[in-house]
Amino acid sequence: MSTHFFGIKDWTFAYSHSVGRNEFAGTGFRNPLDLALGADDLVYVVNRSYENRPDGIHITICTLAEKFIGEFGHYGEDDGQFVWPTGIALDSQGQVYITDEWLNRISMFTKDGTYMHKWGKPGSGDGELHGPAGLAISNDGTMFVVDSRNHRVQRFTLDGRYVGQFGSFGNGPGQLNIPWGVALDQNGQVYVADWRNDRIQKFTPDGQFLASFGESGEGDGQLHRPSSVAVDPEGYIYIADWGNERVQVLGPDGSFQLNLRGQATLSKWAADFLNVNPDEKRTREMSNLIPELPPHINTPYHISSQTEPYFWGPVSVKLDREGRLYVTEANRHRVQIYQKSSSAKVTL
């Protein structure tokens, strides 16, 4: 099945496959919040888990074909550990940076998960953090950190030296209210998922306000608690519309283009698990007797089933250089992957 963008360009956009299943360790994810894309189709997934199962807190390394590589960074407050891991980004060398909302710090690892160092301390002063969430790294090595509870975005060098900041609490142009995700476009302009204000804001690299997209609501182009944003080379804006259980795509001017609500099929890990657990397989097959939602209905069923296709808690969106879109679902413990065509046709 494919979906088309209509407007200046006509793109084919098709579901590819899903990665993940509900598991606290090994070949699965537990309440994943974000991911980062490395070389050779490596995927780094942040597993947040929940408070009474800290054994599920770690970073999973796997491939797009669901080959399990390993995991690192378990629960704790020591070097290389996490309490509330949230955002993740890779630099040009493949080194991994992860925010921790509880510990108010950023930890750095090698691409294979070896701990290197950490930086950050709690507070509201320059360079201090209160609930750091999304991360993005520019081509010149500047790190943009969403300082969520301080309602701002801060800029750092990759070793943690404070460079600057923008944003303040409020709902006016350039103001933020519990921002969450951040992304950079081809020109280095900054897009921030302004979570509580139900909008995406666009800034210059030094923080000058440029534009705002979206408003509160459930209609096309409206948002309810957007948690993540990504921008492709043509300037199309992808939004994890978390509260509306969907991903929205906007044009470079903010015009509505498309809603995605999920088309997941059974992942390889899930299929392998069910093949050796026939009782679980029968239970899941019975739960999936509920009919699929008609395409024109907005609210998806919330069924706790691995084969259920619709998004439940789409918390992160990421893009790679091959035109693939990755949607991380916190509540279904998986990533859905979509492929955008590499060629465009002019619509007459």
Secondary structure, 3 states (H helix, E strand, C coil): CEEECCCCEECEEEEEEEECCECCCCCCECCEEEEEECHHHEEEEEECCECCEHHHCEEEEEECCCCEEEEECCECCCCCCECCEEEEEECCCCCEEEEECCCCEEEEECCCCCEEEEECCECCCCCCECCEEEEEECCCCCEEEEEHHHCEEEEECCCCCEEEEECCECCCCCCECCCCCEEECCCCCEEEEECCCCEEEEECCCCCEEEEECCECCCCCCECCCCEEEECCCCCEEEEEHHHCEEEEECCCCCEEEEECCCCCCCHHHHHHHHCCHHHHHHHHHHCCCCCCCCCCCCCCCCCCCCCCCCCCEEEEEECCCCEEEEEECCCCEEEEEEECCCCEECC
